[in-house]
Structures are given as structure tokens and as C-alpha cells.
């Protein structure tokens, strides 16, 4: 049984496909099968003993023809030894399997690569999930555990924290996926943030948000990595030097001469004071309108002079109207009701219960200037930790005042006034006394004064 490749074409030059021939006159076999092997007609048909053909058969193309001829011959001989009578269909299949082996393997490799890329494109990665998560909390597709939309301030804070994860990857040139988040990543990421002079609490926020992303992604079946659950993989938080304002300082701010400023400073001060007397976040106290107000009437017993008995009094039932605020807090969705005290009423009446609105950054800038005009400029020492290094600096008290100072001041003044901490929680919307206590910034001497006033034991 002989095997060879022949050309069956009328062309005399150019290129043409070879035909594989399996022939045995003794067995009456003469099988022809067209192949995909394309050859140079002139070189291939040149005299087998001539230089042109000899050189051609030593080329890569010629060597392949020799190799395929040997492989087909071996396969045919193997079938003959097994007593198989080779049919034309069997011969064509055998030739295709050998001649097209490389093409089939390449086609299979390309298909596997296509499937791999397709699967990779569909696979949820950490960076894809970070983007998806941010898009979903922004659009409202993903909501809080209470079934409410995330507050704009929360969305902003989440994005700021998670952006640091993206910047870290860009600056290091390394892409991190779910399984890459381990203690080594933690050390590298926190070192990166410290090098950027981030404060401890800012670093802690970045770690906290990333851990929550990993938790949510795990619960939704996107990964099984547990290395981020190591107890050392945590966002550290320290108590910072946030101040509260005393009633005397508030009075100074209300009495300050703001004539050298525009109307915006006065509005910023008044909005800030609303924050003090409501003890709300700026996202809530900076958006108060008439719709937030309600009144209720209650009957009270008062003692009045008795006209029938000079020098004596009598009890009389009178109606007392109470104005209060209803607020659904943007951040938590908590609903709180806050009675309006006289100081708050005076500000609200000034604006006919329709408070103006200023951007948070504007209030932060103006309120510092208002406090400076009010003389709240004594120097205080604060301690911060930036880049992992504790630092002590002295700054003017007015420079520490910002929108959140109003909420802290309100909570602290209520506490110093003897209001039960659980009643304060009903106003501030806190669900935990522990969290609320972080807001209360009363100095030790003020606490001593409060205890002395409230309890006979200390007198």
C-alpha cells in the first residue's frame, strides 16, 4: 500500500491543493482525497532529482508533506495489520484526521480561548462589583436593610472611600480581585493611605466600606474568600477632638455684628442654630420647610388669682399650643419629632417657617467666620493621627466649628440640661446609647456641675 500526494490541476504555476492518494494495485485500492495542503506548483512538480524540487522539499512546507506522508502510511499499515478493509470513507477520515490535526487543534484552542474570554467577561470581579454596587445605591436599585434609599451623604461617603481602593490599584499598577484581598493587601493598602497622610478615621472608613463590599459580594455568591475576615483586618477608629458650643458661645454668635458680611453669613448662622436646637444632621436641618411643622394642643392646669377670694388662687384648665418638627432622617430613614423651644421658634418665625438653603461647604466656611466675629477664638490643643503619626497642634476654637458641630452641641446641651439619654435618642434618632455618647462632648467640669445640680448625694 503506497501513500503519496499528487497535484490534479490544469494550472502550471501558482499554488494549488494537494490530493492524498492511497493506492494498492494488488488489493484493488485507489483512493483519492483532496486536502488543505497548498503547495507551489512549479517547485512541487519539478523533477524529483532536480535541484529546485530537492531544495523545496527541505523547506518547512516540504518537510510537512514528508511528515504527513509518513504518518498516513503508518496509519494505513496499522489498519491493514488489523485486517481492516479500508473503504474510501475510512481513508478520507484517516487523511483528514492527520492532515487537519494542527488546524483542528488550533480551532479547538481558539474556541476554548473564546469561551474563556466570554466566561471572564461574565464573571463578577471585585472591581466590577464595586462599580455595580455604587451604581445601584445611587439609582436606588440597591437599598438599605430597612428598604429605604441610601441618603446622598451616605452615597458620597461610600464613593469617596471606595475611590481610594481604585486609586491604590492605579498607583501600584496591580489589579485586585476577591481572592487577592488578604492581610498582605491590608498592610499594603493601609500603608498607601498613611503615606498619603490620611487620618486614622479616614483609613478606617476605607477599610470598613471595602469589608462591607466583600461581605455583600460573598452573600450574593460572587466569591468564597475568607481571608478578609481576619480579626486584624479592621478599620481603626479613634475619638477625635470634635467640640461642642456652650450656651454662652451660642448667644455670642447670635449677637455678633455681621454687617461686614453679606446676607449669606446670617443665613448660615441661623441654619446652624436650627441644627443646634434640633440636634439633626446637616442633611436634615439644612432642608427644613413649612411641611415639617405641626402643632398640637394640650390642656394644662394652671393656678390663677381667685377674684372671689383675694390673695388666693384657683386651678384653671387652659389650652397650650405646642409647635414641633417632624423629620424623616435622610441617612437612616428614622422618623423623629422635635418640640420647638423659644430660641428655635424665634429663628423659624424670622423666616416664616421656610428656612433658606445653603450648600454644606458654604455653611462650613461662613460659620467659622461668624464664630470668629463672635470672639470665639481661644486656642485649643487637638490631637490627630495622620500617616500613622500622632500629632498635637493648637488651633483657634472657631476653626473647629463645622456643620456637624451643631448636632453635637444640641445633644450635649440636652444632656447637660438633665434630659434622659433615652429621650435624647428620640430626638437625635440614635438607636444605641453607646453611639449617642460619642456625640456628647461635655467637659468633666460640666458633668460635675450637672451631677451636683441633679443629685442631692453630691451636695
Buried (B, 14 or more C-beta within 10 A) or exposed (E): BEBBBEEEBEEEEEEBBBBBBBBBEEEEBEBBBEBEBEBBBBBBBBEEEEEBBBEBBEEEBBEBBEEBBEBBBEBBEEBBEEEEEBEEEBBBEBBBEBBBEEEEEEEEEEEEEEEEEEEEEEEBBBBBBBEBBBEEBBEEEBEBEEEBBBBEBBBEBBBEBBEBBEEBBEEEEEEBBBEEBBEEBBEEBBEBBBEBEBBBBBBBBBBBBBBBBBEEBBEEEBBEBEBBEEEEBEBEBEEEBBBBBBEEBBEBBBEBEBEEBEEBBBBBBBBBBBBBBBBBBBBBBBBBEEEBBEEEEEEEEEEEEEEEEEEEEEEEEEEEEEBBBEBEBBBBBBEBEBEBEEBBEBBBEEBEBEBBEBEBEBBBBBBBBBBBBBEBEEEEEBEBBBBBEEEEEEEBBBBBBBBBBBBBBBBBBBBBEEBEBEEBBBBBBBEEEEEBEBBBBBEEEBEEEBEEEEEEEEE
